[in-house]
């Protein structure tokens, strides 16, 4: 019966009166409502932190127990079990099988690309080391106030910049690859 009377109030157009009553009640008790919300959020934060700490402790205990156990199963299906990586015959057999798929022949485009990238990566490393050495010499000449040595260092650094730029662009996309 009580539920029917409340529904009839809403259908009579007293929805605005109900909203007005709710807003006035909220404005009277706003401070208490805010405090209750903040307290609830704070308790939820403490609870989440406590749960996270308990989970970390449990994980650490499982890890200690796993490290302490002398017998390890070789099955990777065991939950939490990590399989030790080995370089054995099977690994190299699988690697060579994969390389046969990736590089079909010695004279293939893929082989030329692999070789050119390797060469240009080594050259880029050497140029980077040389440029770092040149930078050190430039700073040294600048600090010591040797203008002529500094200018020659700048000229030499710019001369090295041309092959360095070419090498960097070749690492990304070789010229002979574009023509194919």
C-alpha positions as CSV (number, residue, x, y, z in Angstrom):
1,X,0.0,0.0,0.0
2,X,2.8,2.4,0.9
3,X,4.5,1.7,-2.4
4,X,1.4,2.5,-4.3
5,X,1.0,5.9,-2.5
6,X,4.6,6.8,-3.4
7,X,4.0,5.9,-7.0
8,X,0.9,7.9,-7.1
9,X,2.8,10.9,-5.8
10,X,5.2,10.7,-8.7
11,X,2.5,10.3,-11.3
12,X,0.6,13.3,-10.0
13,X,3.4,15.7,-11.1
14,X,5.0,16.0,-7.7
15,X,8.3,14.9,-9.1
16,X,9.5,18.5,-8.9
17,X,8.4,18.6,-5.2
18,X,10.3,15.3,-4.6
19,X,13.5,16.7,-6.2
20,X,13.1,20.0,-4.3
21,X,12.8,18.0,-1.0
22,X,15.9,15.8,-1.9
23,X,18.0,18.9,-2.8
24,X,17.0,20.7,0.4
25,X,17.8,17.6,2.5
26,X,21.2,17.3,0.7
27,X,22.0,21.0,1.2
28,X,21.2,20.7,4.9
29,X,23.4,17.6,5.4
30,X,26.0,18.3,2.7
31,X,29.0,18.3,5.2
32,X,28.0,15.0,6.7
33,X,27.4,13.4,3.3
34,X,30.8,14.6,2.1
35,X,32.5,13.3,5.2
36,X,30.8,9.9,4.8
37,X,31.9,9.7,1.1
38,X,35.5,10.6,2.0
39,X,35.5,8.1,4.9
40,X,34.2,5.4,2.6
41,X,36.8,6.1,0.0
42,X,39.6,6.2,2.6
43,X,38.5,2.8,4.0
44,X,38.3,1.4,0.4
45,X,41.9,2.7,-0.2
46,X,43.2,1.1,2.9
47,X,41.5,-2.2,2.1
48,X,42.9,-2.2,-1.5
49,X,46.4,-1.4,-0.1
50,X,46.1,-4.2,2.4
51,X,45.0,-6.6,-0.3
52,X,47.9,-5.6,-2.6
53,X,50.4,-6.1,0.3
54,X,49.0,-9.5,1.1
55,X,49.2,-10.5,-2.6
56,X,52.8,-9.4,-2.8
57,X,53.7,-11.3,0.4
58,X,52.0,-14.5,-1.0
59,X,53.8,-14.2,-4.3
60,X,57.1,-13.7,-2.5
61,X,56.4,-16.8,-0.4
62,X,55.5,-18.8,-3.5
63,X,58.8,-17.7,-5.2
64,X,60.9,-18.6,-2.1
65,X,59.2,-22.0,-2.0
66,X,59.8,-22.5,-5.7
67,X,63.4,-21.5,-5.4
68,X,64.0,-23.7,-2.4
69,X,62.5,-26.8,-3.9
70,X,65.3,-29.0,-5.3
71,X,63.2,-31.0,-7.7
72,X,61.9,-29.1,-10.7
73,X,59.6,-30.5,-13.2
74,X,60.6,-30.0,-16.8
75,X,57.0,-29.4,-17.9
76,X,56.3,-25.8,-18.9
77,X,52.6,-26.4,-18.2
78,X,53.2,-26.1,-14.4
79,X,51.9,-22.8,-13.2
80,X,54.7,-20.4,-12.2
81,X,57.3,-22.8,-13.5
82,X,59.9,-21.2,-15.8
83,X,61.7,-23.3,-18.3
84,X,65.4,-22.8,-18.5
85,X,66.6,-21.7,-22.0
86,X,69.4,-23.8,-23.4
87,X,71.6,-23.6,-26.5
88,X,71.5,-27.2,-27.6
89,X,71.4,-29.0,-30.9
90,X,67.6,-28.6,-31.1
91,X,67.9,-24.8,-30.8
92,X,70.4,-24.6,-33.7
93,X,68.4,-27.1,-35.8
94,X,65.3,-24.9,-35.4
95,X,67.4,-21.8,-36.1
96,X,68.8,-23.1,-39.3
97,X,65.4,-24.4,-40.4
98,X,64.0,-20.8,-39.8
99,X,66.9,-19.3,-41.7
100,X,66.2,-21.5,-44.7
101,X,62.7,-20.0,-44.8
102,X,63.8,-16.4,-44.2
103,X,66.8,-16.6,-46.5
104,X,66.0,-19.0,-49.4
105,X,69.4,-18.8,-51.1
106,X,72.9,-17.3,-50.9
107,X,72.2,-15.0,-53.9
108,X,68.7,-14.0,-52.8
109,X,67.5,-10.4,-52.1
110,X,67.1,-11.3,-48.4
111,X,70.7,-12.4,-48.1
112,X,72.0,-9.2,-49.7
113,X,69.8,-7.2,-47.4
114,X,71.1,-9.0,-44.3
115,X,74.7,-8.5,-45.4
116,X,74.3,-4.9,-46.3
117,X,72.5,-4.1,-43.0
118,X,75.2,-5.8,-41.1
119,X,78.0,-4.0,-42.9
120,X,76.3,-0.6,-42.5
121,X,75.5,-1.2,-38.8
122,X,79.2,-1.9,-38.2
123,X,80.2,1.2,-40.2
124,X,77.7,3.3,-38.4
125,X,79.1,2.1,-35.0
126,X,82.7,3.0,-36.1
127,X,81.6,6.4,-37.4
128,X,79.7,7.1,-34.1
129,X,82.8,6.4,-32.1
130,X,84.9,8.6,-34.4
131,X,82.4,11.4,-34.2
132,X,82.4,11.2,-30.4
133,X,86.2,11.5,-30.5
134,X,86.0,14.5,-32.8
135,X,83.4,16.1,-30.5
136,X,85.9,15.7,-27.6
137,X,88.7,17.3,-29.6
138,X,86.4,20.2,-30.6
139,X,85.4,20.9,-27.0
140,X,89.0,20.6,-25.9
141,X,90.2,23.1,-28.6
142,X,87.4,25.5,-27.7
143,X,88.1,25.4,-24.0
144,X,91.9,25.8,-24.5
145,X,91.2,28.7,-26.9
146,X,92.9,27.3,-29.9
147,X,90.8,28.8,-32.7
148,X,92.6,27.3,-35.7
149,X,92.5,23.8,-34.3
150,X,88.8,24.3,-33.5
151,X,88.0,25.5,-37.0
152,X,89.9,22.5,-38.6
153,X,87.9,20.2,-36.2
154,X,84.6,21.7,-37.4
155,X,85.7,21.3,-41.1
156,X,86.7,17.7,-40.4
157,X,83.5,17.0,-38.5
158,X,81.4,18.3,-41.4
159,X,83.4,16.1,-43.8
160,X,82.6,13.1,-41.7
161,X,79.0,14.1,-41.5
162,X,78.4,13.3,-45.2
163,X,79.3,9.5,-45.0
164,X,77.7,9.3,-41.6
165,X,74.4,10.6,-43.0
166,X,74.6,8.2,-46.0
167,X,75.4,5.3,-43.6
168,X,72.4,6.1,-41.4
169,X,70.1,6.3,-44.4
170,X,71.5,3.0,-45.8
171,X,70.8,1.2,-42.5
172,X,67.1,2.1,-42.9
173,X,66.6,1.4,-46.6
174,X,69.5,0.4,-48.9
175,X,69.7,1.9,-52.4
176,X,69.9,-1.4,-54.3
177,X,66.7,-2.5,-52.5
178,X,64.8,0.4,-53.9
179,X,65.5,-0.6,-57.5
180,X,64.0,-4.0,-57.1
